[in-house]
């Protein structure tokens, strides 16, 4: 029966980047998302051991990856890399992987974090890792909104 606790799905979201990959986790019951930090990436790719630890810790039913498009909606090199990352996640973890348009997610995440800092809710300075994980929250919230 849709909407019952039996159908609750946990999702782990990724804001893919070449230096860091932001993480967020959420579920379809509360329709909320929480930042889970960021994982390092390098020229050789993501830190797959850290990705594996995150997947195991969250025990998600599915994975969500932000798809970076140009302002006009066109795909670019990063779109292709994010798709490759999504395909590798699916292969490694045998979980469904969905992609969500992530345009402006980093801008929205930065604005949210600055507002938290201005209100006193957040005390420490913003780090790039904070923005990446907050962008993953935005991506996951977009996916959850589409699940309604």
N, C-alpha and C positions, 0 to 999 in steps of 0.2 A: 504494500500500500504506500503510494508516494507520500512523503512528508513524515512518515513514522521514523522512530529512531533506528529501525532495522535498515532503512535505506540511506542512513547518514553516510556520506562519503567524505573522507579526509583527502585534501589536495595539498601537494607541495609545489610551490611555484618558484621559478627561476627567472631572474633578470640577468640574461646572459651577457657577458662582456669578455673582452680579451685579457683584462687584468684581474677582474673580480666578477663573481657571480653572486648576486644577491639572492637570499632565500626568504620565503615566507610560507607559513602553514595556516590552513583554515579548514572549515568544514561546511557542509551544506545544511546543517541544522541551525547553527548560529549565524551563518552567512557573514562571518567575520574572519579577518586574517591578522596574523601577528608576525612580525619580523623575526627571522632566525639567524641573523648575521650574514656574513659573506664568506665565500670560498675563494681561495686564490686560483688564478689562472695564469698561464705563461705562454710563451711562443709554442711550447710543446702541447698545450691544451689545458683543460681543467685539471684540478687535483682530484682525480677520480676516487681516491681513497676517502677524501673528505666528502665527496658527493655520496658515496656509498654509506658512510656513517650517518649522514643527514637523512637519507632515505630509510635506513634501518631504524633510526631514532623516531622518525615521524610515522612510520608504517602507513604511508598513504595508499589510497585506492587508485589514485591517478596523479599524473604530473602535469604541470602547466608551465609552458615556456613562453616568454614574451617574444613577439615577432617584431623586430625593428624595421619599420617602413619609413620611407621619405615622407615629408610633409604632404606631398601630392598622392600618397598611397602606393607609390611604386616601390618594388623590391630593390634592394641594394646588396652590396657584398656582405654586410652584417646580417641581412635577412637570410642569406644562404648559409652563413656560419651558424646562425641560431637554429635553422632547420637541420643542419648536420648534428648539432648538439642534441636536439630533440630526438632525432633518429637513433643516436647513440644511447640516449637514456632508455628509449623503448627496447633496444636490443639488450642492454645490460640488465635491466630490471624487470622485463616482461610485464610492464604496466602500460595502460593507455597513456598517451601523451597528447595533450591538446595545446594549440598555440593561440595566443591572444594578441591582438594589435596593441603594441606598447607605446605608440606615439605619445609623446609628452609625459610619459610616466615618471621620468626622472625630474622633470620640472615640477610636476604635481607633488612628488615626494619631497623635493627640496622645500617647496612652499609650506607643506605640512610640518616639516621638521623645524623650519624657521618660526612658524607660528607657535609651536610647542615651546621653543626656546624663549620667545618673547613673552609668553604667558607664565613662564616659570616652571612649566610642567617638565621641561627638559633643561638640565643644567649644563651639561658638557657641550663643548664645541661640536659642530657637525664635522664628521669625517666622511671620506668618500665611501667607506664601507657602510656607514649609516644610510647614505642616500641610496646605495645599491639595494640594501635589504628593504628600505621603505618603498623603492620602486617595485620590488617583488610583491609587496603588499598591495600596491595599486593594481598590478597585473592580476593578482589573485582576486581582488575585489571585482574587477571587470569580468573575470570568468564567472564568479559567483552570481553577479548580476544577470549574466546571460543564462544562468541555470534556472531562473525563476519561471 
